[in-house]
Amino acid sequence: MRKFIYVIPIIFLILSAFYFYEYIRIGLVKDQTIIESYHFGDEPMVAAGGWPYLSAEAYAGSSLLNGSLLFLSAIMFGIGINKSVRSVWLVALVPIVVYAIHWILSIMNPPNI
């Protein structure tokens, strides 16, 4: 169990890098060929992915939030590893709960945008 605990921040950093990359591609660069390939707003995409797929802006914002929370979780896990195994779970609980709430909300009905 102790060795596995060191892998968690690395996994979170890899996932946060993916989400930041998606944010840069969709939110900042706004490459039209990439945006068109995602079919934002199509009913099957919204049904499968939830409200982040309503528009490119919603997807970019969701990606930025996901990447930020995963990055924060990785940092908190890293700090907690140096303390003790018990404190890792306590320190990382807040961003994990916020991330879980965001994930649950993203698969529910979309907010009024």
C-alpha positions in Angstrom: 0.0 0.0 0.0 2.8 2.4 0.8 4.3 2.1 -2.7 1.0 2.7 -4.3 0.5 6.0 -2.5 3.5 7.4 -4.5 1.7 6.7 -7.8 -1.4 8.6 -7.0 0.1 12.1 -7.4 1.7 11.1 -10.7 -1.6 9.8 -12.0 -3.3 13.1 -11.0 -0.5 15.1 -12.7 -0.9 13.2 -15.9 -4.7 13.7 -15.9 -4.4 17.4 -15.0 -1.9 17.8 -18.0 -4.5 16.2 -20.3 -7.2 18.5 -19.1 -5.0 21.6 -19.4 -4.1 20.5 -22.9 -7.8 20.3 -23.7 -8.3 23.7 -22.3 -5.5 25.2 -24.3 -6.7 23.5 -27.6 -10.4 24.3 -27.2 -10.4 27.5 -25.0 -7.3 29.4 -25.9 -6.2 28.3 -29.4 -9.8 27.7 -30.6 -8.8 25.6 -33.6 -12.0 25.3 -35.7 -11.1 21.9 -37.1 -10.7 20.5 -33.6 -13.8 22.2 -32.3 -15.9 20.9 -35.2 -14.6 17.4 -34.6 -16.1 17.4 -31.1 -19.6 18.1 -32.3 -20.5 20.4 -29.4 -24.2 20.9 -28.9 -25.2 17.7 -30.7 -27.8 15.7 -28.7 -25.8 12.5 -28.6 -22.7 14.3 -27.3 -24.6 16.1 -24.6 -26.4 12.9 -23.7 -23.1 11.0 -23.3 -20.9 13.7 -21.8 -23.3 16.1 -20.0 -23.5 19.8 -20.0 -19.8 20.4 -20.7 -20.5 19.3 -24.3 -23.2 22.0 -24.9 -20.6 24.4 -26.2 -16.8 24.8 -26.6 -16.7 27.4 -23.9 -18.5 25.1 -21.4 -16.1 22.3 -22.3 -13.0 24.6 -21.9 -14.2 25.9 -18.6 -14.9 22.3 -17.4 -11.5 21.2 -18.5 -9.8 24.1 -16.7 -11.7 23.3 -13.5 -10.9 19.5 -13.8 -7.2 20.2 -14.5 -6.9 22.7 -11.6 -8.6 20.4 -9.1 -6.5 17.4 -10.1 -3.3 19.5 -10.0 -4.3 20.7 -6.5 -5.0 17.1 -5.4 -1.6 16.0 -6.7 0.1 18.8 -4.7 -1.9 17.9 -1.6 -1.1 14.3 -1.9 2.6 15.1 -2.3 2.5 17.2 0.8 0.6 14.6 2.7 3.0 11.8 1.7 5.8 13.5 3.5 3.7 13.7 6.7 2.1 10.3 7.1 -0.2 7.9 5.2 -3.2 8.9 7.3 -2.8 12.6 6.6 -2.6 12.0 2.9 -6.3 11.0 2.8 -7.3 13.9 5.1 -5.4 16.5 3.2 -6.6 15.3 -0.2 -10.2 14.9 0.8 -11.3 18.5 -0.1 -10.3 18.6 -3.7 -11.4 15.0 -4.3 -14.9 15.8 -2.9 -15.1 19.0 -5.0 -14.0 17.1 -8.1 -16.6 14.4 -7.4 -19.3 17.0 -7.0 -18.3 18.7 -10.3 -18.3 15.3 -12.0 -21.7 14.5 -10.7 -23.1 17.9 -11.7 -21.6 17.5 -15.2 -23.6 14.4 -15.9 -26.8 15.9 -14.6 -29.0 18.4 -16.3 -27.1 21.4 -17.7 -27.2 24.8 -15.9 -28.8 27.7 -17.6 -26.0 29.1 -19.7 
